[in-house]
Amino acid sequence: MCSAFSLDRFRRPEYTGENRCLPCTATNVGIAAVAGAVVALVWPPAGAGVLAFGLLAIYLRGYLVPGTPTFTRRYFPEPVLRAFDKADSYPTTPTDRPAADRPTEASEPTLLDDPEAVLSAADAVEPDPEADDLRLTPAFRTAWHERIDRIRTEGTEKRALQTLLGIDEAVHLDDENPDGVVMAHTETRPVGYWESRAAFLADLAAAVELSSRYDGWGRLPVEGRSQAVNGLRVFLDRCPTCGGEVVFGESTVRSCCRSHDVLAVSCVACGARILEVDAPEMESR
């Protein structure tokens, strides 16, 4: 008895899913559309078939015409390639509340204006006497790790997420994916994206702890809250998920069309990416 026909044999996972290159996909869809239109001038049904075949090939393999990455890398302007790279389905940080829900008071420093001032007011960071930099206060470091452990073991992620986002809508989490990223969304919109569950837990615990230490937390816009918790990740000394050693280093992220340098905080034991920013962005801070 013959086994059921499967399209899996035609798939190219290295060029599809999270590895799909949007410039290459756009180029190949355009080629398929033009080819289908030309054939349709002679026989419309055949033109539709050519287009359908082309789209199926792109869906399964990531491209229709071999050599597309070389073409896009050579002829697409760099701003276009960067724009495609950043056109994620989910925001990389939690999105802001509607304008009508934003606070109007601005009598105190906000994280958008001076993150260090507010983190210092929360007794989360202090000057490092051995370097021209900041460090976590011992009390905050201990409390932060305890919050991380508690959220992880008690499964209170959604409740903590409300503290970070400051929204009343029900939030749904999607972390069942091969890349390990965590995405949060309401019924109508995406509200957050994290590189890993480790980054997600770190942000949630930081938000809960800061909310108990800083009286103005509830009046901060979500961008300010996000800046605070994201910035604190660089101070982690152990992984929020496995407890492994955390290291800071530089790496190159490559797609088939371009590459760029990033500064990353990662776990040595489990490989979780805890923080990743473009190298120029970190150097400018």
N, C-alpha and C positions, 0 to 999 in steps of 0.2 A: 504494500500500500504506500502510495506516494505521500510524503510529508506535505503539510500545508505550505503554500507559497508564502514567502516572507520577503519583505523589502530590506530586512536588516543587512543582507549581504551587500547592498549597494550603499549603505550609509558610510559617511566619513566623519566620525565624531571629532577628529582633530580640526575640522572646518565648520562644524555645526554646533547647535546649542549655545553654551556660554562662549565657545571659541569662534562663533560665527563673526566674520568681518563684515560690518555693514557697508563700507565703501565697495567691497567686492560683490556683495549681494546686490546692491543697487545697480552696479554696472552690468551684472549678468541678467538681472530682470529687464533692464533696458534692451540688452541684446536679444533676449527672448521675445520681447514685445515687438521689436523691429522685424525680427525674422518671421514671427507670426503674421504681422501685417503684410509683409511682402508676399508670403504664400497665399494669404487670403485674397489678394488681388486676382490670383488665378483660380483658386477654389476655396471659398470661405470655410467650409468644414475642415479642410486640411489645415488652414491657418489656425483655427481654434485648437486643433490637435497638436500642432507644433508649439503653440504657446503653453498648453497644458503640460506637454512633455518637458518643456524647458523649466517651467516652475517646479515640477516634481523633482527634476534633477537638481535644481538649486536647493530645494528643501532637504533632499537626502544627502547631497554631496557638498553643499556650500557654494558650488560654482557650476557653471555650464561650460565655460570656455577655459581650458587649461592656460596657465600663465596670467590669469587675471591679477593676482597679487603684484606681479612685476609691473603690469600696466598701471594699476592704481597708484603704486608707490612712485612711479616715474612721472605720471602726468597729473595726478590730483594735487592741488595746492595743499600745503601743510595745514592751513587753517581749516580746510574742509575735512582732512583726516582727523584733526583734533576734535572738531565738532561731532563727527560720527562716534569717536571714542567716548565722548562724554554724554551721548544721547541715551542714557540708561532709562529703563522703564520706571525705575524707582529713584527717588532722590537719595543722595548719599548721606544726607543728614535729615532729621525730622523736619517736616514742612511747617510753615507758620500757620497760626490760626487766622481765620478771616479777619479783615480789617476792623469790622464792627466789634470783634471780641477782644481787640488788643487794648491794653491799659493806656491811659493818657498821662499818668503821672510820670515825670522824668526828673524828680528832685534828687535822686540818688544816682551814683554811678551805675551803669549797666554793663553787663558782660560784653555787649556790642561795643561800648566805648572804652572800657578798661577792664579786661578780664582779670588781670592780676589783682586789681584793687578789690574786686568783689570776692575772689577766692581767698585773698588775705583776710577780708572782713569775716569770712566764714571759718577762719582759722584752718584752712585746708593746705595752704602753702606758706612758706617762710623763706627768707634769704638763706642761701647756703654759704656759711662762713668760709668754706674751702674752695669756692668757685664763684664766679660772677654769674650766678644763676639762682633759680629757685629750687626748692625741694619740698616734699610733703612734710607736714608736721607729723611727729610720731603718733599723736592721738588720732589724727585723721587717717593715717595709713592703717592703723589697727582697726579703726571703725569701718573703713572702706572694705577691707578684706573680710571682716565679719559680716557685713551686709551682702557681699558677693556670695559667701558660703550659705547664708540664710536663704537668699533668693533662689539659689541653685537647688538646695535640698528641699525647700518647702514648695517650690513651683509657683511662686507669686510673681512671675514675670509680667503678666498683664496689669496687675495692680501697680507695680512699680513703673510700668510704661506710662500709665496715666500721670504719674508724678513728673515724668520727663516731658511728655507732650502737652499736658495741661488741656486736654480736650475731653468732652463729655461723651463722644461717640464710642460705640463698641469697636475695639481694635482686634483684628485677626492677625495671627502670626503665621508665616510660612518659612519653615526652616528644614523642610524635608526635600533637600536637593543635593546633588553630588558635590557641589562646590562649597557647601557649608555656610553660605551666606544666610543672613536672617533678614526677612522683609516683613514690614508691618503695613497694614492697610485697613481702612474702614470699608463700609459697603460701597463707597463712592470714589475713594481716592487713596493713593499710596501716601504713607506718612513717614516712612523711614526705611533705611537700608544700612546694614552693618556687615563688615567684611567677614565676620565669623561670630559664632555664639560667644566666644571669649570676649570680643569687643562689645557685644550686646549686653552681657552680664555686667561688664565693667561700667558701662554707661548707666544702666539701670541703678546699680548700687550707688554710684556717685551721685545721681540725681536725688535719690532718697536721702542720702546722708547730707547733701548740701541743703536740701529743703528743710532739714531739721536744724541747720546751723545758721542759715541766712534768712532773715525775716522778709527780705524783698523777693524771695524766690518766686512766689505766686504772681508777682507783677512783671516778671521778666518775659519777653517774647520767647518763643521756642527756639529761635536762632541763638539767642543768648544762652539759654540752657544747654543747647547743643555744643556751642563753643566751649563752655566750661567743662562738660564731661569729656568731650573729645580731647581737649588739651591735657586733661589729667591722665589719659591713658599712657602718655609717654613716661610717666613716673612708675608704672607697674614694674614690680620686680619678680612676680610670679604669675603664671597663667591662671586666669579665672576659672577655666574648665578642668585642667588636669593638675595644676600646681607646679608645672615644670618651669625651668629657668626661662626668663624673657631676655632677649638680646635686641640691640638696636643696630641696624646696618643699612647699607645702600644696595639696591639691586636694580636690574633693568627689566622692565616689563615690555614684552614684545608681542606684537600682533603681526599678521602677515604683511601689513602695510607700513608699519612704523614701530619705533621703540622710543621709550623715554625712561629717564632715571627717576627712581622713587626712593624715599627714605622710609624704612619700615621697622616696626616693632613686632617681633614674632616669637612664638614659643619654640624652644629647641626640641622639646619632647614630642609634642603633638603636631607641630607645624602651623598652628593657628596664627593667622595674620591679625594682629591686634590693632595696628594703626598703620596706615599707608598714606603718604602725601607726596606730591611732586617735589623733587629736590629743591627747585627754586623757591617754592612756597615755604618750605621749612626754613631755608636759609634767610628768608626775608623777615622772619619773626624775631 
